[in-house]
Amino acid sequence: MSKAEDAQYRPSEGFRGDHDPQSPFNTKGRLKSHINDAGDLVPPNPEGKYKGRDVTIVEHLNGGFSKAAKANSPYTSFGSNGVIDKYGGKEIKVDLDGLRDAISRNEVKGVTVIEHSQVLQAIEEETNIPKGIRTMLRNFAVADKEILVKGVIPKRFVQVKAD
């Protein structure tokens, strides 16, 4: 994706597919982002610590190889509308524009939107994994137009589509 294309990709909404949005566990029994009892979207571990250090963006993305780190991720992944069926069938939609605005006005604290270009940059800058894995992660991130949100997303920005 060119810089011009990436600059244009700043979606107003983010989508996430999930089999069971309220469950903190995926179908394999691993921790995942979920809707809590208050209606907020909570990452696997809002603190984002694994073995006394921060979980990285790449560890979150590389969950198949970094299972323990992914289980402690402070991030929730979003993509284009095409990710719904790919990752679970039930739709979670987040108002990214509203969230960005609330963050900029300091109404929402402890939450960061990691834009698509920043996700791609984190992958490129990661030197602790083989180039082939970086290429795979980049391909997946580009295909999904992946954006991450770090922290707990308040209910007012989250909509779960009923069956």
Chimera marker file (.cmm) of the C-alpha trace (Angstrom):
<marker_set name="trace">
<marker id="1" x="0.000" y="0.000" z="0.000" r="1" g="1" b="0" radius="0.5"/>
<marker id="2" x="1.458" y="3.346" z="-1.010" r="1" g="1" b="0" radius="0.5"/>
<marker id="3" x="1.660" y="6.255" z="1.415" r="1" g="1" b="0" radius="0.5"/>
<marker id="4" x="-1.057" y="8.078" z="-0.543" r="1" g="1" b="0" radius="0.5"/>
<marker id="5" x="-3.375" y="5.065" z="-0.364" r="1" g="1" b="0" radius="0.5"/>
<marker id="6" x="-2.633" y="4.602" z="3.332" r="1" g="1" b="0" radius="0.5"/>
<marker id="7" x="-3.279" y="8.278" z="4.082" r="1" g="1" b="0" radius="0.5"/>
<marker id="8" x="-6.700" y="7.853" z="2.505" r="1" g="1" b="0" radius="0.5"/>
<marker id="9" x="-7.407" y="4.759" z="4.621" r="1" g="1" b="0" radius="0.5"/>
<marker id="10" x="-8.691" y="6.235" z="7.839" r="1" g="1" b="0" radius="0.5"/>
<marker id="11" x="-12.056" y="4.550" z="8.227" r="1" g="1" b="0" radius="0.5"/>
<marker id="12" x="-14.815" y="6.059" z="10.290" r="1" g="1" b="0" radius="0.5"/>
<marker id="13" x="-15.816" y="2.610" z="11.544" r="1" g="1" b="0" radius="0.5"/>
<marker id="14" x="-13.938" y="-0.556" z="12.408" r="1" g="1" b="0" radius="0.5"/>
<marker id="15" x="-15.372" y="-4.046" z="12.159" r="1" g="1" b="0" radius="0.5"/>
<marker id="16" x="-14.635" y="-7.223" z="14.019" r="1" g="1" b="0" radius="0.5"/>
<marker id="17" x="-16.042" y="-10.707" z="13.563" r="1" g="1" b="0" radius="0.5"/>
<marker id="18" x="-16.580" y="-12.900" z="16.606" r="1" g="1" b="0" radius="0.5"/>
<marker id="19" x="-18.291" y="-16.230" z="17.346" r="1" g="1" b="0" radius="0.5"/>
<marker id="20" x="-19.370" y="-15.148" z="20.838" r="1" g="1" b="0" radius="0.5"/>
<marker id="21" x="-18.727" y="-11.431" z="21.525" r="1" g="1" b="0" radius="0.5"/>
<marker id="22" x="-19.444" y="-11.728" z="25.274" r="1" g="1" b="0" radius="0.5"/>
<marker id="23" x="-17.060" y="-14.611" z="25.883" r="1" g="1" b="0" radius="0.5"/>
<marker id="24" x="-13.479" y="-13.797" z="26.907" r="1" g="1" b="0" radius="0.5"/>
<marker id="25" x="-12.407" y="-17.062" z="25.193" r="1" g="1" b="0" radius="0.5"/>
<marker id="26" x="-12.231" y="-18.003" z="21.523" r="1" g="1" b="0" radius="0.5"/>
<marker id="27" x="-13.283" y="-21.394" z="20.136" r="1" g="1" b="0" radius="0.5"/>
<marker id="28" x="-9.836" y="-22.787" z="21.036" r="1" g="1" b="0" radius="0.5"/>
<marker id="29" x="-10.122" y="-21.662" z="24.666" r="1" g="1" b="0" radius="0.5"/>
<marker id="30" x="-7.668" y="-18.773" z="24.291" r="1" g="1" b="0" radius="0.5"/>
<marker id="31" x="-8.281" y="-15.321" z="25.730" r="1" g="1" b="0" radius="0.5"/>
<marker id="32" x="-9.627" y="-12.722" z="23.282" r="1" g="1" b="0" radius="0.5"/>
<marker id="33" x="-11.264" y="-9.319" z="23.229" r="1" g="1" b="0" radius="0.5"/>
<marker id="34" x="-14.862" y="-9.409" z="24.421" r="1" g="1" b="0" radius="0.5"/>
<marker id="35" x="-17.856" y="-7.324" z="25.464" r="1" g="1" b="0" radius="0.5"/>
<marker id="36" x="-17.978" y="-7.145" z="29.267" r="1" g="1" b="0" radius="0.5"/>
<marker id="37" x="-21.107" y="-6.872" z="31.450" r="1" g="1" b="0" radius="0.5"/>
<marker id="38" x="-20.994" y="-3.062" z="31.191" r="1" g="1" b="0" radius="0.5"/>
<marker id="39" x="-20.990" y="-3.250" z="27.372" r="1" g="1" b="0" radius="0.5"/>
<marker id="40" x="-17.375" y="-2.109" z="26.952" r="1" g="1" b="0" radius="0.5"/>
<marker id="41" x="-15.049" y="-3.896" z="24.512" r="1" g="1" b="0" radius="0.5"/>
<marker id="42" x="-12.163" y="-5.238" z="26.585" r="1" g="1" b="0" radius="0.5"/>
<marker id="43" x="-8.882" y="-6.656" z="25.197" r="1" g="1" b="0" radius="0.5"/>
<marker id="44" x="-7.497" y="-9.934" z="26.596" r="1" g="1" b="0" radius="0.5"/>
<marker id="45" x="-5.372" y="-8.021" z="29.142" r="1" g="1" b="0" radius="0.5"/>
<marker id="46" x="-5.891" y="-4.252" z="29.397" r="1" g="1" b="0" radius="0.5"/>
<marker id="47" x="-2.567" y="-3.985" z="31.276" r="1" g="1" b="0" radius="0.5"/>
<marker id="48" x="-0.781" y="-5.542" z="28.300" r="1" g="1" b="0" radius="0.5"/>
<marker id="49" x="2.020" y="-7.104" z="30.320" r="1" g="1" b="0" radius="0.5"/>
<marker id="50" x="3.656" y="-10.468" z="29.641" r="1" g="1" b="0" radius="0.5"/>
<marker id="51" x="6.698" y="-11.608" z="31.624" r="1" g="1" b="0" radius="0.5"/>
<marker id="52" x="7.032" y="-8.106" z="33.087" r="1" g="1" b="0" radius="0.5"/>
<marker id="53" x="7.128" y="-6.263" z="29.755" r="1" g="1" b="0" radius="0.5"/>
<marker id="54" x="4.684" y="-4.695" z="27.324" r="1" g="1" b="0" radius="0.5"/>
<marker id="55" x="3.144" y="-6.939" z="24.672" r="1" g="1" b="0" radius="0.5"/>
<marker id="56" x="4.105" y="-5.575" z="21.266" r="1" g="1" b="0" radius="0.5"/>
<marker id="57" x="1.889" y="-4.925" z="18.265" r="1" g="1" b="0" radius="0.5"/>
<marker id="58" x="3.693" y="-7.687" z="16.369" r="1" g="1" b="0" radius="0.5"/>
<marker id="59" x="3.162" y="-10.207" z="19.182" r="1" g="1" b="0" radius="0.5"/>
<marker id="60" x="-0.541" y="-9.384" z="19.041" r="1" g="1" b="0" radius="0.5"/>
<marker id="61" x="-0.604" y="-9.852" z="15.268" r="1" g="1" b="0" radius="0.5"/>
<marker id="62" x="1.510" y="-13.010" z="15.440" r="1" g="1" b="0" radius="0.5"/>
<marker id="63" x="-0.813" y="-14.756" z="17.891" r="1" g="1" b="0" radius="0.5"/>
<marker id="64" x="-0.369" y="-18.151" z="16.267" r="1" g="1" b="0" radius="0.5"/>
<marker id="65" x="3.292" y="-18.165" z="17.287" r="1" g="1" b="0" radius="0.5"/>
<marker id="66" x="3.070" y="-15.868" z="20.322" r="1" g="1" b="0" radius="0.5"/>
<marker id="67" x="0.063" y="-17.463" z="22.064" r="1" g="1" b="0" radius="0.5"/>
<marker id="68" x="1.040" y="-16.486" z="25.620" r="1" g="1" b="0" radius="0.5"/>
<marker id="69" x="1.835" y="-12.903" z="24.635" r="1" g="1" b="0" radius="0.5"/>
<marker id="70" x="-1.396" y="-12.666" z="22.569" r="1" g="1" b="0" radius="0.5"/>
<marker id="71" x="-3.369" y="-13.827" z="25.638" r="1" g="1" b="0" radius="0.5"/>
<marker id="72" x="-1.967" y="-10.762" z="27.418" r="1" g="1" b="0" radius="0.5"/>
<marker id="73" x="-2.514" y="-8.333" z="24.552" r="1" g="1" b="0" radius="0.5"/>
<marker id="74" x="-3.887" y="-4.860" z="25.308" r="1" g="1" b="0" radius="0.5"/>
<marker id="75" x="-5.054" y="-4.602" z="21.662" r="1" g="1" b="0" radius="0.5"/>
<marker id="76" x="-8.265" y="-5.332" z="19.797" r="1" g="1" b="0" radius="0.5"/>
<marker id="77" x="-8.081" y="-5.815" z="16.021" r="1" g="1" b="0" radius="0.5"/>
<marker id="78" x="-10.449" y="-4.224" z="13.527" r="1" g="1" b="0" radius="0.5"/>
<marker id="79" x="-10.615" y="-4.259" z="9.778" r="1" g="1" b="0" radius="0.5"/>
<marker id="80" x="-12.842" y="-3.614" z="6.848" r="1" g="1" b="0" radius="0.5"/>
<marker id="81" x="-16.353" y="-5.030" z="6.719" r="1" g="1" b="0" radius="0.5"/>
<marker id="82" x="-14.988" y="-8.171" z="5.009" r="1" g="1" b="0" radius="0.5"/>
<marker id="83" x="-13.524" y="-9.478" z="8.288" r="1" g="1" b="0" radius="0.5"/>
<marker id="84" x="-16.890" y="-10.364" z="9.844" r="1" g="1" b="0" radius="0.5"/>
<marker id="85" x="-17.384" y="-13.819" z="8.309" r="1" g="1" b="0" radius="0.5"/>
<marker id="86" x="-13.662" y="-14.478" z="8.212" r="1" g="1" b="0" radius="0.5"/>
<marker id="87" x="-13.311" y="-14.208" z="12.007" r="1" g="1" b="0" radius="0.5"/>
<marker id="88" x="-16.598" y="-15.340" z="13.468" r="1" g="1" b="0" radius="0.5"/>
<marker id="89" x="-19.824" y="-14.261" z="11.832" r="1" g="1" b="0" radius="0.5"/>
<marker id="90" x="-21.196" y="-11.949" z="14.538" r="1" g="1" b="0" radius="0.5"/>
<marker id="91" x="-20.438" y="-8.296" z="13.897" r="1" g="1" b="0" radius="0.5"/>
<marker id="92" x="-18.896" y="-5.860" z="16.326" r="1" g="1" b="0" radius="0.5"/>
<marker id="93" x="-18.703" y="-2.341" z="14.953" r="1" g="1" b="0" radius="0.5"/>
<marker id="94" x="-16.781" y="0.499" z="16.573" r="1" g="1" b="0" radius="0.5"/>
<marker id="95" x="-17.253" y="4.192" z="15.842" r="1" g="1" b="0" radius="0.5"/>
<marker id="96" x="-13.592" y="5.005" z="15.227" r="1" g="1" b="0" radius="0.5"/>
<marker id="97" x="-14.214" y="8.660" z="14.357" r="1" g="1" b="0" radius="0.5"/>
<marker id="98" x="-16.131" y="9.194" z="17.582" r="1" g="1" b="0" radius="0.5"/>
<marker id="99" x="-13.474" y="7.365" z="19.567" r="1" g="1" b="0" radius="0.5"/>
<marker id="100" x="-10.642" y="9.365" z="17.962" r="1" g="1" b="0" radius="0.5"/>
<marker id="101" x="-12.501" y="12.592" z="18.725" r="1" g="1" b="0" radius="0.5"/>
<marker id="102" x="-13.156" y="11.621" z="22.357" r="1" g="1" b="0" radius="0.5"/>
<marker id="103" x="-9.484" y="10.674" z="22.793" r="1" g="1" b="0" radius="0.5"/>
<marker id="104" x="-8.336" y="13.994" z="21.305" r="1" g="1" b="0" radius="0.5"/>
<marker id="105" x="-10.649" y="15.885" z="23.686" r="1" g="1" b="0" radius="0.5"/>
<marker id="106" x="-9.318" y="13.827" z="26.626" r="1" g="1" b="0" radius="0.5"/>
<marker id="107" x="-12.808" y="12.404" z="27.309" r="1" g="1" b="0" radius="0.5"/>
<marker id="108" x="-11.490" y="8.855" z="26.917" r="1" g="1" b="0" radius="0.5"/>
<marker id="109" x="-8.234" y="8.053" z="28.643" r="1" g="1" b="0" radius="0.5"/>
<marker id="110" x="-5.938" y="5.065" z="28.322" r="1" g="1" b="0" radius="0.5"/>
<marker id="111" x="-7.125" y="4.263" z="24.801" r="1" g="1" b="0" radius="0.5"/>
<marker id="112" x="-5.102" y="4.640" z="21.596" r="1" g="1" b="0" radius="0.5"/>
<marker id="113" x="-6.064" y="4.005" z="17.988" r="1" g="1" b="0" radius="0.5"/>
<marker id="114" x="-3.167" y="2.451" z="16.090" r="1" g="1" b="0" radius="0.5"/>
<marker id="115" x="-3.820" y="3.391" z="12.482" r="1" g="1" b="0" radius="0.5"/>
<marker id="116" x="-3.178" y="1.031" z="9.583" r="1" g="1" b="0" radius="0.5"/>
<marker id="117" x="0.081" y="2.770" z="8.623" r="1" g="1" b="0" radius="0.5"/>
<marker id="118" x="1.346" y="2.385" z="12.200" r="1" g="1" b="0" radius="0.5"/>
<marker id="119" x="0.495" y="-1.334" z="12.185" r="1" g="1" b="0" radius="0.5"/>
<marker id="120" x="2.453" y="-1.797" z="8.955" r="1" g="1" b="0" radius="0.5"/>
<marker id="121" x="5.361" y="0.252" z="10.330" r="1" g="1" b="0" radius="0.5"/>
<marker id="122" x="5.516" y="-1.897" z="13.486" r="1" g="1" b="0" radius="0.5"/>
<marker id="123" x="5.720" y="-5.015" z="11.337" r="1" g="1" b="0" radius="0.5"/>
<marker id="124" x="8.509" y="-3.577" z="9.183" r="1" g="1" b="0" radius="0.5"/>
<marker id="125" x="10.504" y="-2.435" z="12.210" r="1" g="1" b="0" radius="0.5"/>
<marker id="126" x="10.309" y="-5.795" z="14.018" r="1" g="1" b="0" radius="0.5"/>
<marker id="127" x="13.709" y="-7.478" z="13.722" r="1" g="1" b="0" radius="0.5"/>
<marker id="128" x="13.186" y="-10.343" z="16.190" r="1" g="1" b="0" radius="0.5"/>
<marker id="129" x="11.235" y="-12.508" z="13.742" r="1" g="1" b="0" radius="0.5"/>
<marker id="130" x="12.191" y="-13.921" z="10.331" r="1" g="1" b="0" radius="0.5"/>
<marker id="131" x="11.500" y="-11.860" z="7.241" r="1" g="1" b="0" radius="0.5"/>
<marker id="132" x="9.059" y="-14.510" z="5.967" r="1" g="1" b="0" radius="0.5"/>
<marker id="133" x="6.899" y="-14.138" z="9.093" r="1" g="1" b="0" radius="0.5"/>
<marker id="134" x="7.002" y="-10.343" z="8.754" r="1" g="1" b="0" radius="0.5"/>
<marker id="135" x="5.870" y="-10.684" z="5.132" r="1" g="1" b="0" radius="0.5"/>
<marker id="136" x="3.011" y="-12.988" z="6.166" r="1" g="1" b="0" radius="0.5"/>
<marker id="137" x="1.893" y="-10.594" z="8.920" r="1" g="1" b="0" radius="0.5"/>
<marker id="138" x="2.051" y="-7.653" z="6.525" r="1" g="1" b="0" radius="0.5"/>
<marker id="139" x="-0.007" y="-9.534" z="3.926" r="1" g="1" b="0" radius="0.5"/>
<marker id="140" x="-2.702" y="-10.341" z="6.497" r="1" g="1" b="0" radius="0.5"/>
<marker id="141" x="-2.719" y="-6.777" z="7.851" r="1" g="1" b="0" radius="0.5"/>
<marker id="142" x="-3.014" y="-5.320" z="4.347" r="1" g="1" b="0" radius="0.5"/>
<marker id="143" x="-5.757" y="-7.764" z="3.326" r="1" g="1" b="0" radius="0.5"/>
<marker id="144" x="-7.843" y="-6.897" z="6.405" r="1" g="1" b="0" radius="0.5"/>
<marker id="145" x="-6.847" y="-3.207" z="6.379" r="1" g="1" b="0" radius="0.5"/>
<marker id="146" x="-6.045" y="-3.838" z="10.029" r="1" g="1" b="0" radius="0.5"/>
<marker id="147" x="-6.311" y="-1.167" z="12.694" r="1" g="1" b="0" radius="0.5"/>
<marker id="148" x="-5.748" y="-1.793" z="16.398" r="1" g="1" b="0" radius="0.5"/>
<marker id="149" x="-7.211" y="-0.141" z="19.443" r="1" g="1" b="0" radius="0.5"/>
<marker id="150" x="-5.186" y="-0.333" z="22.631" r="1" g="1" b="0" radius="0.5"/>
<marker id="151" x="-7.218" y="-0.285" z="25.827" r="1" g="1" b="0" radius="0.5"/>
<marker id="152" x="-10.849" y="-0.679" z="26.832" r="1" g="1" b="0" radius="0.5"/>
<marker id="153" x="-13.309" y="0.811" z="24.331" r="1" g="1" b="0" radius="0.5"/>
<marker id="154" x="-16.286" y="2.401" z="26.104" r="1" g="1" b="0" radius="0.5"/>
<marker id="155" x="-19.759" y="1.055" z="25.338" r="1" g="1" b="0" radius="0.5"/>
<marker id="156" x="-20.926" y="4.253" z="23.632" r="1" g="1" b="0" radius="0.5"/>
<marker id="157" x="-18.577" y="3.541" z="20.685" r="1" g="1" b="0" radius="0.5"/>
<marker id="158" x="-19.440" y="-0.162" z="20.382" r="1" g="1" b="0" radius="0.5"/>
<marker id="159" x="-22.326" y="-1.784" z="18.554" r="1" g="1" b="0" radius="0.5"/>
<marker id="160" x="-22.924" y="-5.529" z="18.425" r="1" g="1" b="0" radius="0.5"/>
<marker id="161" x="-25.178" y="-6.642" z="15.613" r="1" g="1" b="0" radius="0.5"/>
<marker id="162" x="-27.847" y="-9.021" z="16.877" r="1" g="1" b="0" radius="0.5"/>
<marker id="163" x="-28.358" y="-12.354" z="15.122" r="1" g="1" b="0" radius="0.5"/>
<link id1="1" id2="2" r="1" g="1" b="0" radius="0.2"/>
<link id1="2" id2="3" r="1" g="1" b="0" radius="0.2"/>
<link id1="3" id2="4" r="1" g="1" b="0" radius="0.2"/>
<link id1="4" id2="5" r="1" g="1" b="0" radius="0.2"/>
<link id1="5" id2="6" r="1" g="1" b="0" radius="0.2"/>
<link id1="6" id2="7" r="1" g="1" b="0" radius="0.2"/>
<link id1="7" id2="8" r="1" g="1" b="0" radius="0.2"/>
<link id1="8" id2="9" r="1" g="1" b="0" radius="0.2"/>
<link id1="9" id2="10" r="1" g="1" b="0" radius="0.2"/>
<link id1="10" id2="11" r="1" g="1" b="0" radius="0.2"/>
<link id1="11" id2="12" r="1" g="1" b="0" radius="0.2"/>
<link id1="12" id2="13" r="1" g="1" b="0" radius="0.2"/>
<link id1="13" id2="14" r="1" g="1" b="0" radius="0.2"/>
<link id1="14" id2="15" r="1" g="1" b="0" radius="0.2"/>
<link id1="15" id2="16" r="1" g="1" b="0" radius="0.2"/>
<link id1="16" id2="17" r="1" g="1" b="0" radius="0.2"/>
<link id1="17" id2="18" r="1" g="1" b="0" radius="0.2"/>
<link id1="18" id2="19" r="1" g="1" b="0" radius="0.2"/>
<link id1="19" id2="20" r="1" g="1" b="0" radius="0.2"/>
<link id1="20" id2="21" r="1" g="1" b="0" radius="0.2"/>
<link id1="21" id2="22" r="1" g="1" b="0" radius="0.2"/>
<link id1="22" id2="23" r="1" g="1" b="0" radius="0.2"/>
<link id1="23" id2="24" r="1" g="1" b="0" radius="0.2"/>
<link id1="24" id2="25" r="1" g="1" b="0" radius="0.2"/>
<link id1="25" id2="26" r="1" g="1" b="0" radius="0.2"/>
<link id1="26" id2="27" r="1" g="1" b="0" radius="0.2"/>
<link id1="27" id2="28" r="1" g="1" b="0" radius="0.2"/>
<link id1="28" id2="29" r="1" g="1" b="0" radius="0.2"/>
<link id1="29" id2="30" r="1" g="1" b="0" radius="0.2"/>
<link id1="30" id2="31" r="1" g="1" b="0" radius="0.2"/>
<link id1="31" id2="32" r="1" g="1" b="0" radius="0.2"/>
<link id1="32" id2="33" r="1" g="1" b="0" radius="0.2"/>
<link id1="33" id2="34" r="1" g="1" b="0" radius="0.2"/>
<link id1="34" id2="35" r="1" g="1" b="0" radius="0.2"/>
<link id1="35" id2="36" r="1" g="1" b="0" radius="0.2"/>
<link id1="36" id2="37" r="1" g="1" b="0" radius="0.2"/>
<link id1="37" id2="38" r="1" g="1" b="0" radius="0.2"/>
<link id1="38" id2="39" r="1" g="1" b="0" radius="0.2"/>
<link id1="39" id2="40" r="1" g="1" b="0" radius="0.2"/>
<link id1="40" id2="41" r="1" g="1" b="0" radius="0.2"/>
<link id1="41" id2="42" r="1" g="1" b="0" radius="0.2"/>
<link id1="42" id2="43" r="1" g="1" b="0" radius="0.2"/>
<link id1="43" id2="44" r="1" g="1" b="0" radius="0.2"/>
<link id1="44" id2="45" r="1" g="1" b="0" radius="0.2"/>
<link id1="45" id2="46" r="1" g="1" b="0" radius="0.2"/>
<link id1="46" id2="47" r="1" g="1" b="0" radius="0.2"/>
<link id1="47" id2="48" r="1" g="1" b="0" radius="0.2"/>
<link id1="48" id2="49" r="1" g="1" b="0" radius="0.2"/>
<link id1="49" id2="50" r="1" g="1" b="0" radius="0.2"/>
<link id1="50" id2="51" r="1" g="1" b="0" radius="0.2"/>
<link id1="51" id2="52" r="1" g="1" b="0" radius="0.2"/>
<link id1="52" id2="53" r="1" g="1" b="0" radius="0.2"/>
<link id1="53" id2="54" r="1" g="1" b="0" radius="0.2"/>
<link id1="54" id2="55" r="1" g="1" b="0" radius="0.2"/>
<link id1="55" id2="56" r="1" g="1" b="0" radius="0.2"/>
<link id1="56" id2="57" r="1" g="1" b="0" radius="0.2"/>
<link id1="57" id2="58" r="1" g="1" b="0" radius="0.2"/>
<link id1="58" id2="59" r="1" g="1" b="0" radius="0.2"/>
<link id1="59" id2="60" r="1" g="1" b="0" radius="0.2"/>
<link id1="60" id2="61" r="1" g="1" b="0" radius="0.2"/>
<link id1="61" id2="62" r="1" g="1" b="0" radius="0.2"/>
<link id1="62" id2="63" r="1" g="1" b="0" radius="0.2"/>
<link id1="63" id2="64" r="1" g="1" b="0" radius="0.2"/>
<link id1="64" id2="65" r="1" g="1" b="0" radius="0.2"/>
<link id1="65" id2="66" r="1" g="1" b="0" radius="0.2"/>
<link id1="66" id2="67" r="1" g="1" b="0" radius="0.2"/>
<link id1="67" id2="68" r="1" g="1" b="0" radius="0.2"/>
<link id1="68" id2="69" r="1" g="1" b="0" radius="0.2"/>
<link id1="69" id2="70" r="1" g="1" b="0" radius="0.2"/>
<link id1="70" id2="71" r="1" g="1" b="0" radius="0.2"/>
<link id1="71" id2="72" r="1" g="1" b="0" radius="0.2"/>
<link id1="72" id2="73" r="1" g="1" b="0" radius="0.2"/>
<link id1="73" id2="74" r="1" g="1" b="0" radius="0.2"/>
<link id1="74" id2="75" r="1" g="1" b="0" radius="0.2"/>
<link id1="75" id2="76" r="1" g="1" b="0" radius="0.2"/>
<link id1="76" id2="77" r="1" g="1" b="0" radius="0.2"/>
<link id1="77" id2="78" r="1" g="1" b="0" radius="0.2"/>
<link id1="78" id2="79" r="1" g="1" b="0" radius="0.2"/>
<link id1="79" id2="80" r="1" g="1" b="0" radius="0.2"/>
<link id1="80" id2="81" r="1" g="1" b="0" radius="0.2"/>
<link id1="81" id2="82" r="1" g="1" b="0" radius="0.2"/>
<link id1="82" id2="83" r="1" g="1" b="0" radius="0.2"/>
<link id1="83" id2="84" r="1" g="1" b="0" radius="0.2"/>
<link id1="84" id2="85" r="1" g="1" b="0" radius="0.2"/>
<link id1="85" id2="86" r="1" g="1" b="0" radius="0.2"/>
<link id1="86" id2="87" r="1" g="1" b="0" radius="0.2"/>
<link id1="87" id2="88" r="1" g="1" b="0" radius="0.2"/>
<link id1="88" id2="89" r="1" g="1" b="0" radius="0.2"/>
<link id1="89" id2="90" r="1" g="1" b="0" radius="0.2"/>
<link id1="90" id2="91" r="1" g="1" b="0" radius="0.2"/>
<link id1="91" id2="92" r="1" g="1" b="0" radius="0.2"/>
<link id1="92" id2="93" r="1" g="1" b="0" radius="0.2"/>
<link id1="93" id2="94" r="1" g="1" b="0" radius="0.2"/>
<link id1="94" id2="95" r="1" g="1" b="0" radius="0.2"/>
<link id1="95" id2="96" r="1" g="1" b="0" radius="0.2"/>
<link id1="96" id2="97" r="1" g="1" b="0" radius="0.2"/>
<link id1="97" id2="98" r="1" g="1" b="0" radius="0.2"/>
<link id1="98" id2="99" r="1" g="1" b="0" radius="0.2"/>
<link id1="99" id2="100" r="1" g="1" b="0" radius="0.2"/>
<link id1="100" id2="101" r="1" g="1" b="0" radius="0.2"/>
<link id1="101" id2="102" r="1" g="1" b="0" radius="0.2"/>
<link id1="102" id2="103" r="1" g="1" b="0" radius="0.2"/>
<link id1="103" id2="104" r="1" g="1" b="0" radius="0.2"/>
<link id1="104" id2="105" r="1" g="1" b="0" radius="0.2"/>
<link id1="105" id2="106" r="1" g="1" b="0" radius="0.2"/>
<link id1="106" id2="107" r="1" g="1" b="0" radius="0.2"/>
<link id1="107" id2="108" r="1" g="1" b="0" radius="0.2"/>
<link id1="108" id2="109" r="1" g="1" b="0" radius="0.2"/>
<link id1="109" id2="110" r="1" g="1" b="0" radius="0.2"/>
<link id1="110" id2="111" r="1" g="1" b="0" radius="0.2"/>
<link id1="111" id2="112" r="1" g="1" b="0" radius="0.2"/>
<link id1="112" id2="113" r="1" g="1" b="0" radius="0.2"/>
<link id1="113" id2="114" r="1" g="1" b="0" radius="0.2"/>
<link id1="114" id2="115" r="1" g="1" b="0" radius="0.2"/>
<link id1="115" id2="116" r="1" g="1" b="0" radius="0.2"/>
<link id1="116" id2="117" r="1" g="1" b="0" radius="0.2"/>
<link id1="117" id2="118" r="1" g="1" b="0" radius="0.2"/>
<link id1="118" id2="119" r="1" g="1" b="0" radius="0.2"/>
<link id1="119" id2="120" r="1" g="1" b="0" radius="0.2"/>
<link id1="120" id2="121" r="1" g="1" b="0" radius="0.2"/>
<link id1="121" id2="122" r="1" g="1" b="0" radius="0.2"/>
<link id1="122" id2="123" r="1" g="1" b="0" radius="0.2"/>
<link id1="123" id2="124" r="1" g="1" b="0" radius="0.2"/>
<link id1="124" id2="125" r="1" g="1" b="0" radius="0.2"/>
<link id1="125" id2="126" r="1" g="1" b="0" radius="0.2"/>
<link id1="126" id2="127" r="1" g="1" b="0" radius="0.2"/>
<link id1="127" id2="128" r="1" g="1" b="0" radius="0.2"/>
<link id1="128" id2="129" r="1" g="1" b="0" radius="0.2"/>
<link id1="129" id2="130" r="1" g="1" b="0" radius="0.2"/>
<link id1="130" id2="131" r="1" g="1" b="0" radius="0.2"/>
<link id1="131" id2="132" r="1" g="1" b="0" radius="0.2"/>
<link id1="132" id2="133" r="1" g="1" b="0" radius="0.2"/>
<link id1="133" id2="134" r="1" g="1" b="0" radius="0.2"/>
<link id1="134" id2="135" r="1" g="1" b="0" radius="0.2"/>
<link id1="135" id2="136" r="1" g="1" b="0" radius="0.2"/>
<link id1="136" id2="137" r="1" g="1" b="0" radius="0.2"/>
<link id1="137" id2="138" r="1" g="1" b="0" radius="0.2"/>
<link id1="138" id2="139" r="1" g="1" b="0" radius="0.2"/>
<link id1="139" id2="140" r="1" g="1" b="0" radius="0.2"/>
<link id1="140" id2="141" r="1" g="1" b="0" radius="0.2"/>
<link id1="141" id2="142" r="1" g="1" b="0" radius="0.2"/>
<link id1="142" id2="143" r="1" g="1" b="0" radius="0.2"/>
<link id1="143" id2="144" r="1" g="1" b="0" radius="0.2"/>
<link id1="144" id2="145" r="1" g="1" b="0" radius="0.2"/>
<link id1="145" id2="146" r="1" g="1" b="0" radius="0.2"/>
<link id1="146" id2="147" r="1" g="1" b="0" radius="0.2"/>
<link id1="147" id2="148" r="1" g="1" b="0" radius="0.2"/>
<link id1="148" id2="149" r="1" g="1" b="0" radius="0.2"/>
<link id1="149" id2="150" r="1" g="1" b="0" radius="0.2"/>
<link id1="150" id2="151" r="1" g="1" b="0" radius="0.2"/>
<link id1="151" id2="152" r="1" g="1" b="0" radius="0.2"/>
<link id1="152" id2="153" r="1" g="1" b="0" radius="0.2"/>
<link id1="153" id2="154" r="1" g="1" b="0" radius="0.2"/>
<link id1="154" id2="155" r="1" g="1" b="0" radius="0.2"/>
<link id1="155" id2="156" r="1" g="1" b="0" radius="0.2"/>
<link id1="156" id2="157" r="1" g="1" b="0" radius="0.2"/>
<link id1="157" id2="158" r="1" g="1" b="0" radius="0.2"/>
<link id1="158" id2="159" r="1" g="1" b="0" radius="0.2"/>
<link id1="159" id2="160" r="1" g="1" b="0" radius="0.2"/>
<link id1="160" id2="161" r="1" g="1" b="0" radius="0.2"/>
<link id1="161" id2="162" r="1" g="1" b="0" radius="0.2"/>
<link id1="162" id2="163" r="1" g="1" b="0" radius="0.2"/>
</marker_set>
